[in-house]
Amino acid sequence: MTDLKEAENKSFHNVLRQRWIMWLLLVSLHLITNFHRVSFNVVADLLTAEFNLTGAGLGNLAAAYTYTYLVMQIPGGVLVDRLGPRRISILTGTALAAGSVLLGIAPSAPIAFMGRLLLGFGGSVILINIFKFQASWFRPNEFATLAGLALFLSSLGNLLASTPLSISVGLIGWRGSFLLAGMVTVLVVVICAIIIRDRDEIQNPGLKNGSGHAPNSETAGFMSTSLLKMLPKLFINGRLWILFLINTGIYGGFIVFSGTWGISYLVHVYGFGLEKASYFIIPAFVGYMIGAPTIGFVSDRMRSRKKPAVVSFTLYCLAWAVLAAWPGLLPLALLYVVSFVIGLGTPGNVLTFSMAREASPPGYTGLVTAMVNMGVFVGMAILQPLFGFVLDLGWEGLVIDGARIYTLEAYRFGFLICLMFGLMALVAALLYRETKARE
């Protein structure tokens, strides 16, 4: 019996040493999700011409990704809590691969729409899955830092969807680029299936020396209370609704600029080529990559979620105010700065996931982070087609190579709407009652 116990301990601690590799694999799936989330920025005009789309039509095609994402949040959070990170990673990764391939071969806009829906389904719970893994394998006071680090690393997908994607489109076309992304995703899924292990798959004696949670605390907490009894309590939790509003107001604007309309704005208004325009989007991704780990680290060290979030959202709103109110064209140097600040201010929303976990009972990390994460995709689902609708209202009839060309005034009105959403998030953050990072 003693030998068996020692073998179990050894097996568990071997896997414990591999937890960073498993975590990185889950993050790599989120990297692929980010790539698809913002890839329309590069191919927007190509898809408009290919499928004869209006601005609103392109906005709806881009937002199709968010529709299944949004619908899957609550059921997806429950599935993450029940099925565990390994099975969820295989399921979601397979859907991502299938969606990418379907988009690459789509003969019409409806088929492309279905591909985007599949991509949304695949990406819908990947971030929640990462948070569930962190809650099981790492210390509670590491959660915000790890969440920020996860968003930092996965933001490489945003960078891949800028200049590298534009180069790939030039070499193998937009269809070939999405087919290649699908093949890479298949490889990642296979590695996940081989390496990732759930905490409760191991005869686990617990983590020693403060290296993590008590054994299976997430699973034990989830099973201790009926889901039907817990859901109503979570839905009337005012703090969770404040966090929902924060995410609704912040992330959609970032995607509008970096993932859907930013490059079109630079091409239409400044007359840039596709590759040159993509250079001005890169600062937004760099700002996001700097802001995400920084704000998580600062928040954990300060033991405060509210103060760093308010500072972050204030910067975000200032950047949109400049875009909306600047008379005439922004100087190029200022355009770089504004792009960077939009990216830097956005990841303040990473703190909402730590806030949600601290404002809810243990064992429900997947469910509560899913509820809060819904706000991200409500914002995206509203802002992307709304921005396109606003552009259509200001369209003066100019078409070049099958794509509609919009004016500076039309874009500035769209930027004003993004500013209003950002202000909503800032007010919600100011209303949040600080917990001092205590559960």
Buried (B, 14 or more C-beta within 10 A) or exposed (E): EEEEEEEBBEEBBEBBEBBEEBBEBBBBBBBBBBBBBBBBBBBBBBBBBBBEBBBBBBBBBBBBBBBBBBBBBBEBBBBBBBBBBBBBBBBBBBBBBBBBBBBBEBEEBEBBBBBBBBBBBBBBBBBBBBBBBBBBBBBBEBBBBBBBBBBBBBBBBBBBBBBBBBBBBEEEBBBEBBBBBBEBBBEBBEBBBEBBBBBBEBEBEEBEEEEBBEBBBBBBBBEEEEBEEBBEEBEEBEBBBBBBBBBBBBBBBBBBBBBBBBBBBBBBBBEBEBBBBBBBBBBBBBBBBBBBBBBBBBBBEEEBBBBBBBBBBBBBBBBBBBBBEBEEEBEEEEBBBBBBBBBBBBBBBBBBBBBBBBBBBBBBBBBBBBBBBBBBBBBBBBBBBBBBBBBBEBBEEEEEEEBBBBBBEBBBBBBBBBBBBBBBBBBBBEEBEEBEBEE
